[in-house]
Amino acid sequence: LRRLDLVLCLAENSIGPSALRNDDIITFKSGRTCEINNTDAEGRLVLADGVARACLGDDMPSLVVTMATLTGAQMVATGKTFAAAVADDEDTEVRVVRAGRRSGDLVHPLPYCPEVFNPEFKSQVADSKNSVKDRMNGQTSCAAQFVGNNLPDDFEGSWLHVDMAGAAVK
């Protein structure tokens, strides 16, 4: 038997007195700070805390998987049938594509390239903004990268993000 831990990261985008507003600055469990520049990008905020939470303690996971209906851009990138996968290593990417073929839950890989996507989140007042500067620069990969940036610096395992915005409603 192998241990499996699940961290549920749930968000509701609603209006209220404690709702986030543009220009708010928050601090994640990872210690990173974030300038809010898009209040409709709330899912990545809870996922960022989720990956940090998943790695707390002495028993660091060998694989962290995040899965969400994160971006509408996923449907532009891979359509309504294929979920989009961003993995920080080729073996994990190949495994998720194969698993999707076997199960019928199809997945297509997208680029993992922190050096290209991290500048999209540049902020003058925090470690990052929560949404991209250029919506035409791999927005789904960027959103995944935002989440992955909150893994601990000493994380030595693999990380996979699956954006299933289109596939979840087909």
C-alpha atoms as an extended CHARMM CRD file, in Angstrom:
* protein
*
       170  EXT
         1         1  LEU       CA              0.0000000000        0.0000000000        0.0000000000  PROA      1               0.0000000000
         2         2  ARG       CA              1.1100000000        3.5400000000       -0.7380000000  PROA      2               0.0000000000
         3         3  ARG       CA              0.0810000000        6.5430000000        1.2720000000  PROA      3               0.0000000000
         4         4  LEU       CA             -2.0780000000        9.1280000000       -0.4820000000  PROA      4               0.0000000000
         5         5  ASP       CA             -2.8400000000       12.5070000000        1.0620000000  PROA      5               0.0000000000
         6         6  LEU       CA             -5.4970000000       14.7920000000       -0.3720000000  PROA      6               0.0000000000
         7         7  VAL       CA             -5.6500000000       18.5260000000        0.2660000000  PROA      7               0.0000000000
         8         8  LEU       CA             -8.9080000000       20.0700000000       -0.9440000000  PROA      8               0.0000000000
         9         9  CYS       CA             -8.4450000000       23.6240000000       -2.2000000000  PROA      9               0.0000000000
        10        10  LEU       CA            -11.8740000000       25.1740000000       -2.5870000000  PROA      10              0.0000000000
        11        11  ALA       CA            -12.7030000000       28.7070000000       -3.6730000000  PROA      11              0.0000000000
        12        12  GLU       CA            -15.8370000000       30.6670000000       -4.2990000000  PROA      12              0.0000000000
        13        13  ASN       CA            -15.6650000000       33.8970000000       -6.2100000000  PROA      13              0.0000000000
        14        14  SER       CA            -18.2540000000       35.9670000000       -4.3930000000  PROA      14              0.0000000000
        15        15  ILE       CA            -18.7970000000       39.5380000000       -3.3420000000  PROA      15              0.0000000000
        16        16  GLY       CA            -18.6640000000       40.4810000000        0.3230000000  PROA      16              0.0000000000
        17        17  PRO       CA            -16.8870000000       42.6600000000        2.8620000000  PROA      17              0.0000000000
        18        18  SER       CA            -13.9690000000       40.2380000000        3.1920000000  PROA      18              0.0000000000
        19        19  ALA       CA            -13.5700000000       39.6070000000       -0.5550000000  PROA      19              0.0000000000
        20        20  LEU       CA            -10.1970000000       40.3250000000       -2.1270000000  PROA      20              0.0000000000
        21        21  ARG       CA             -9.8810000000       43.4990000000       -4.1500000000  PROA      21              0.0000000000
        22        22  ASN       CA             -7.4070000000       44.5770000000       -6.8010000000  PROA      22              0.0000000000
        23        23  ASP       CA             -4.1880000000       45.9240000000       -5.2420000000  PROA      23              0.0000000000
        24        24  ASP       CA             -4.6090000000       43.8330000000       -2.0720000000  PROA      24              0.0000000000
        25        25  ILE       CA             -1.4290000000       42.0140000000       -1.0540000000  PROA      25              0.0000000000
        26        26  ILE       CA             -1.6830000000       38.5830000000        0.5270000000  PROA      26              0.0000000000
        27        27  THR       CA              0.8750000000       36.1860000000        1.9860000000  PROA      27              0.0000000000
        28        28  PHE       CA              0.7100000000       32.5030000000        1.0900000000  PROA      28              0.0000000000
        29        29  LYS       CA              1.5690000000       29.5980000000        3.3880000000  PROA      29              0.0000000000
        30        30  SER       CA              4.8040000000       29.3420000000        1.3710000000  PROA      30              0.0000000000
        31        31  GLY       CA              5.7790000000       32.8020000000        2.6540000000  PROA      31              0.0000000000
        32        32  ARG       CA              5.5440000000       34.3430000000       -0.8220000000  PROA      32              0.0000000000
        33        33  THR       CA              3.5410000000       37.5410000000       -1.2250000000  PROA      33              0.0000000000
        34        34  CYS       CA              1.0760000000       38.2370000000       -4.0120000000  PROA      34              0.0000000000
        35        35  GLU       CA             -0.4500000000       41.4220000000       -5.3910000000  PROA      35              0.0000000000
        36        36  ILE       CA             -4.0430000000       40.8340000000       -6.4720000000  PROA      36              0.0000000000
        37        37  ASN       CA             -4.5830000000       42.1800000000       -9.9780000000  PROA      37              0.0000000000
        38        38  ASN       CA             -7.4340000000       39.8910000000      -11.0290000000  PROA      38              0.0000000000
        39        39  THR       CA            -10.1690000000       38.9640000000       -8.5630000000  PROA      39              0.0000000000
        40        40  ASP       CA            -11.4610000000       36.3250000000      -10.9950000000  PROA      40              0.0000000000
        41        41  ALA       CA             -8.2200000000       34.3290000000      -10.6010000000  PROA      41              0.0000000000
        42        42  GLU       CA             -9.0820000000       33.0400000000       -7.1340000000  PROA      42              0.0000000000
        43        43  GLY       CA             -8.5660000000       29.3240000000       -7.7390000000  PROA      43              0.0000000000
        44        44  ARG       CA             -4.8200000000       29.6490000000       -8.1450000000  PROA      44              0.0000000000
        45        45  LEU       CA             -4.6330000000       31.4280000000       -4.7730000000  PROA      45              0.0000000000
        46        46  VAL       CA             -6.0310000000       28.4650000000       -2.8480000000  PROA      46              0.0000000000
        47        47  LEU       CA             -4.0090000000       26.0010000000       -4.9510000000  PROA      47              0.0000000000
        48        48  ALA       CA             -0.8560000000       27.9520000000       -4.0770000000  PROA      48              0.0000000000
        49        49  ASP       CA             -1.6130000000       27.4580000000       -0.3840000000  PROA      49              0.0000000000
        50        50  GLY       CA             -2.5560000000       23.8390000000       -1.0580000000  PROA      50              0.0000000000
        51        51  VAL       CA              0.8090000000       22.8500000000       -2.5470000000  PROA      51              0.0000000000
        52        52  ALA       CA              2.6190000000       24.5090000000        0.3400000000  PROA      52              0.0000000000
        53        53  ARG       CA              0.3480000000       22.7060000000        2.8230000000  PROA      53              0.0000000000
        54        54  ALA       CA              0.8730000000       19.3650000000        1.0870000000  PROA      54              0.0000000000
        55        55  CYS       CA              4.6110000000       19.6850000000        1.6710000000  PROA      55              0.0000000000
        56        56  LEU       CA              4.5190000000       20.5670000000        5.3740000000  PROA      56              0.0000000000
        57        57  GLY       CA              6.1080000000       18.2400000000        7.8670000000  PROA      57              0.0000000000
        58        58  ASP       CA              8.8550000000       15.6830000000        7.7020000000  PROA      58              0.0000000000
        59        59  ASP       CA              7.2340000000       13.3680000000        5.1610000000  PROA      59              0.0000000000
        60        60  MET       CA              7.7300000000       15.2840000000        1.8990000000  PROA      60              0.0000000000
        61        61  PRO       CA              5.6370000000       13.8080000000       -0.9460000000  PROA      61              0.0000000000
        62        62  SER       CA              7.3460000000       12.3240000000       -3.9940000000  PROA      62              0.0000000000
        63        63  LEU       CA              4.5920000000       13.6870000000       -6.2550000000  PROA      63              0.0000000000
        64        64  VAL       CA              2.2940000000       16.6820000000       -5.8740000000  PROA      64              0.0000000000
        65        65  VAL       CA             -0.6550000000       16.8450000000       -8.2700000000  PROA      65              0.0000000000
        66        66  THR       CA             -2.9040000000       19.8570000000       -8.6010000000  PROA      66              0.0000000000
        67        67  MET       CA             -6.0890000000       19.5820000000      -10.6150000000  PROA      67              0.0000000000
        68        68  ALA       CA             -8.6170000000       22.3070000000      -11.2390000000  PROA      68              0.0000000000
        69        69  THR       CA            -10.8970000000       24.0300000000      -13.6780000000  PROA      69              0.0000000000
        70        70  LEU       CA             -8.3220000000       26.8170000000      -13.5310000000  PROA      70              0.0000000000
        71        71  THR       CA             -8.4320000000       28.7390000000      -16.8170000000  PROA      71              0.0000000000
        72        72  GLY       CA            -10.8110000000       29.2740000000      -19.6830000000  PROA      72              0.0000000000
        73        73  ALA       CA             -7.6410000000       29.4830000000      -21.7700000000  PROA      73              0.0000000000
        74        74  GLN       CA             -7.2570000000       25.7190000000      -21.3380000000  PROA      74              0.0000000000
        75        75  MET       CA            -10.1080000000       25.2240000000      -23.7940000000  PROA      75              0.0000000000
        76        76  VAL       CA             -8.3270000000       27.4470000000      -26.3210000000  PROA      76              0.0000000000
        77        77  ALA       CA             -5.1230000000       25.4450000000      -25.8460000000  PROA      77              0.0000000000
        78        78  THR       CA             -6.4430000000       21.8700000000      -25.8290000000  PROA      78              0.0000000000
        79        79  GLY       CA            -10.1960000000       22.0280000000      -26.4490000000  PROA      79              0.0000000000
        80        80  LYS       CA            -13.1220000000       20.5350000000      -24.5860000000  PROA      80              0.0000000000
        81        81  THR       CA            -12.0330000000       16.8910000000      -24.8060000000  PROA      81              0.0000000000
        82        82  PHE       CA             -8.4040000000       17.0790000000      -23.6430000000  PROA      82              0.0000000000
        83        83  ALA       CA             -7.3690000000       18.4170000000      -20.2650000000  PROA      83              0.0000000000
        84        84  ALA       CA             -4.0690000000       20.3080000000      -20.2300000000  PROA      84              0.0000000000
        85        85  ALA       CA             -1.1130000000       19.0060000000      -18.2320000000  PROA      85              0.0000000000
        86        86  VAL       CA              1.9590000000       20.9120000000      -17.0740000000  PROA      86              0.0000000000
        87        87  ALA       CA              4.6470000000       18.7490000000      -15.4610000000  PROA      87              0.0000000000
        88        88  ASP       CA              8.0780000000       19.6730000000      -14.1660000000  PROA      88              0.0000000000
        89        89  ASP       CA              9.6190000000       16.4540000000      -15.4910000000  PROA      89              0.0000000000
        90        90  GLU       CA              9.1910000000       14.4280000000      -18.6510000000  PROA      90              0.0000000000
        91        91  ASP       CA              8.4770000000       11.1000000000      -16.9330000000  PROA      91              0.0000000000
        92        92  THR       CA              5.4700000000       12.5360000000      -15.0710000000  PROA      92              0.0000000000
        93        93  GLU       CA              4.2240000000       14.1600000000      -18.2690000000  PROA      93              0.0000000000
        94        94  VAL       CA              4.4280000000       10.8780000000      -20.1950000000  PROA      94              0.0000000000
        95        95  ARG       CA              2.7400000000        8.9640000000      -17.3670000000  PROA      95              0.0000000000
        96        96  VAL       CA             -0.2560000000       11.3300000000      -17.1700000000  PROA      96              0.0000000000
        97        97  VAL       CA             -0.7710000000       11.2510000000      -20.9490000000  PROA      97              0.0000000000
        98        98  ARG       CA             -0.6660000000        7.4190000000      -20.9320000000  PROA      98              0.0000000000
        99        99  ALA       CA             -3.0300000000        7.2410000000      -17.9530000000  PROA      99              0.0000000000
       100       100  GLY       CA             -5.4490000000        9.5210000000      -19.7740000000  PROA      100             0.0000000000
       101       101  ARG       CA             -5.4170000000        7.2890000000      -22.8410000000  PROA      101             0.0000000000
       102       102  ARG       CA             -6.0920000000        4.1920000000      -20.7270000000  PROA      102             0.0000000000
       103       103  SER       CA             -8.9180000000        5.7970000000      -18.7550000000  PROA      103             0.0000000000
       104       104  GLY       CA            -10.4900000000        7.8530000000      -21.5290000000  PROA      104             0.0000000000
       105       105  ASP       CA             -9.7860000000       11.0850000000      -19.6240000000  PROA      105             0.0000000000
       106       106  LEU       CA             -7.5400000000       12.5110000000      -22.3230000000  PROA      106             0.0000000000
       107       107  VAL       CA             -4.6760000000       14.8680000000      -21.4590000000  PROA      107             0.0000000000
       108       108  HSD       CA             -2.3330000000       16.8860000000      -23.6480000000  PROA      108             0.0000000000
       109       109  PRO       CA              0.9240000000       18.3320000000      -22.3150000000  PROA      109             0.0000000000
       110       110  LEU       CA              1.6540000000       22.0610000000      -22.3280000000  PROA      110             0.0000000000
       111       111  PRO       CA              5.0320000000       23.7610000000      -21.8880000000  PROA      111             0.0000000000
       112       112  TYR       CA              6.7120000000       23.8820000000      -18.4960000000  PROA      112             0.0000000000
       113       113  CYS       CA              9.1730000000       26.7570000000      -18.7140000000  PROA      113             0.0000000000
       114       114  PRO       CA              9.4800000000       28.8940000000      -15.5550000000  PROA      114             0.0000000000
       115       115  GLU       CA             12.0470000000       31.2160000000      -17.1240000000  PROA      115             0.0000000000
       116       116  VAL       CA              9.5070000000       32.1840000000      -19.8100000000  PROA      116             0.0000000000
       117       117  PHE       CA              6.3430000000       32.2800000000      -17.7100000000  PROA      117             0.0000000000
       118       118  ASN       CA              7.4700000000       33.7210000000      -14.3490000000  PROA      118             0.0000000000
       119       119  PRO       CA              8.0920000000       37.2380000000      -15.7450000000  PROA      119             0.0000000000
       120       120  GLU       CA              4.3690000000       37.4180000000      -16.5640000000  PROA      120             0.0000000000
       121       121  PHE       CA              3.6850000000       37.7850000000      -12.8210000000  PROA      121             0.0000000000
       122       122  LYS       CA              6.1990000000       40.5590000000      -12.0940000000  PROA      122             0.0000000000
       123       123  SER       CA              5.0600000000       42.9260000000       -9.3420000000  PROA      123             0.0000000000
       124       124  GLN       CA              6.6640000000       46.0780000000       -7.9620000000  PROA      124             0.0000000000
       125       125  VAL       CA              5.2210000000       45.5050000000       -4.4690000000  PROA      125             0.0000000000
       126       126  ALA       CA              5.0800000000       41.7130000000       -3.9370000000  PROA      126             0.0000000000
       127       127  ASP       CA              6.7940000000       38.5090000000       -5.0310000000  PROA      127             0.0000000000
       128       128  SER       CA              4.2370000000       38.2060000000       -7.8170000000  PROA      128             0.0000000000
       129       129  LYS       CA              0.8770000000       39.2870000000       -9.1660000000  PROA      129             0.0000000000
       130       130  ASN       CA             -1.8790000000       36.6880000000       -9.3810000000  PROA      130             0.0000000000
       131       131  SER       CA             -2.5830000000       37.1150000000      -13.0760000000  PROA      131             0.0000000000
       132       132  VAL       CA             -0.5310000000       37.4710000000      -16.2260000000  PROA      132             0.0000000000
       133       133  LYS       CA              0.6020000000       40.6450000000      -17.9350000000  PROA      133             0.0000000000
       134       134  ASP       CA              0.1760000000       39.1880000000      -21.4580000000  PROA      134             0.0000000000
       135       135  ARG       CA             -2.8720000000       36.9510000000      -21.9100000000  PROA      135             0.0000000000
       136       136  MET       CA             -1.4360000000       35.6640000000      -25.2090000000  PROA      136             0.0000000000
       137       137  ASN       CA              1.6910000000       34.1200000000      -23.6430000000  PROA      137             0.0000000000
       138       138  GLY       CA              0.6950000000       30.5980000000      -22.6550000000  PROA      138             0.0000000000
       139       139  GLN       CA             -1.9040000000       31.6220000000      -20.0960000000  PROA      139             0.0000000000
       140       140  THR       CA             -2.6770000000       28.0470000000      -19.0010000000  PROA      140             0.0000000000
       141       141  SER       CA              1.0140000000       27.2300000000      -18.5260000000  PROA      141             0.0000000000
       142       142  CYS       CA              1.4250000000       30.5340000000      -16.6900000000  PROA      142             0.0000000000
       143       143  ALA       CA             -1.4190000000       29.7830000000      -14.2810000000  PROA      143             0.0000000000
       144       144  ALA       CA              0.0600000000       26.3730000000      -13.5420000000  PROA      144             0.0000000000
       145       145  GLN       CA              3.4890000000       27.9350000000      -13.0050000000  PROA      145             0.0000000000
       146       146  PHE       CA              1.9780000000       30.3740000000      -10.5080000000  PROA      146             0.0000000000
       147       147  VAL       CA              0.7650000000       27.4150000000       -8.4300000000  PROA      147             0.0000000000
       148       148  GLY       CA              4.0360000000       25.5100000000       -8.7690000000  PROA      148             0.0000000000
       149       149  ASN       CA              5.9950000000       28.5340000000       -7.5890000000  PROA      149             0.0000000000
       150       150  ASN       CA              4.5940000000       27.9130000000       -4.1110000000  PROA      150             0.0000000000
       151       151  LEU       CA              6.1980000000       24.5000000000       -3.7070000000  PROA      151             0.0000000000
       152       152  PRO       CA              8.9440000000       24.6530000000       -1.0830000000  PROA      152             0.0000000000
       153       153  ASP       CA             12.4770000000       25.3830000000       -2.2860000000  PROA      153             0.0000000000
       154       154  ASP       CA             13.5970000000       22.0360000000       -0.8500000000  PROA      154             0.0000000000
       155       155  PHE       CA             10.8960000000       20.0300000000       -2.6870000000  PROA      155             0.0000000000
       156       156  GLU       CA             12.6810000000       17.2650000000       -4.5890000000  PROA      156             0.0000000000
       157       157  GLY       CA              9.6910000000       15.3900000000       -5.9550000000  PROA      157             0.0000000000
       158       158  SER       CA              7.7120000000       15.8190000000       -9.1350000000  PROA      158             0.0000000000
       159       159  TRP       CA              4.8850000000       18.2470000000       -9.6910000000  PROA      159             0.0000000000
       160       160  LEU       CA              1.9880000000       17.9570000000      -12.1150000000  PROA      160             0.0000000000
       161       161  HSD       CA             -0.8340000000       20.3640000000      -12.7790000000  PROA      161             0.0000000000
       162       162  VAL       CA             -3.9280000000       19.3220000000      -14.7430000000  PROA      162             0.0000000000
       163       163  ASP       CA             -6.2530000000       22.0770000000      -15.9660000000  PROA      163             0.0000000000
       164       164  MET       CA             -9.5260000000       20.4110000000      -16.8080000000  PROA      164             0.0000000000
       165       165  ALA       CA            -11.7630000000       23.4360000000      -17.4320000000  PROA      165             0.0000000000
       166       166  GLY       CA            -13.1040000000       22.1220000000      -20.7400000000  PROA      166             0.0000000000
       167       167  ALA       CA            -12.9940000000       18.4140000000      -20.0410000000  PROA      167             0.0000000000
       168       168  ALA       CA            -14.8970000000       18.8390000000      -16.7590000000  PROA      168             0.0000000000
       169       169  VAL       CA            -18.0330000000       20.0650000000      -18.5400000000  PROA      169             0.0000000000
       170       170  LYS       CA            -18.0520000000       17.9490000000      -21.7110000000  PROA      170             0.0000000000
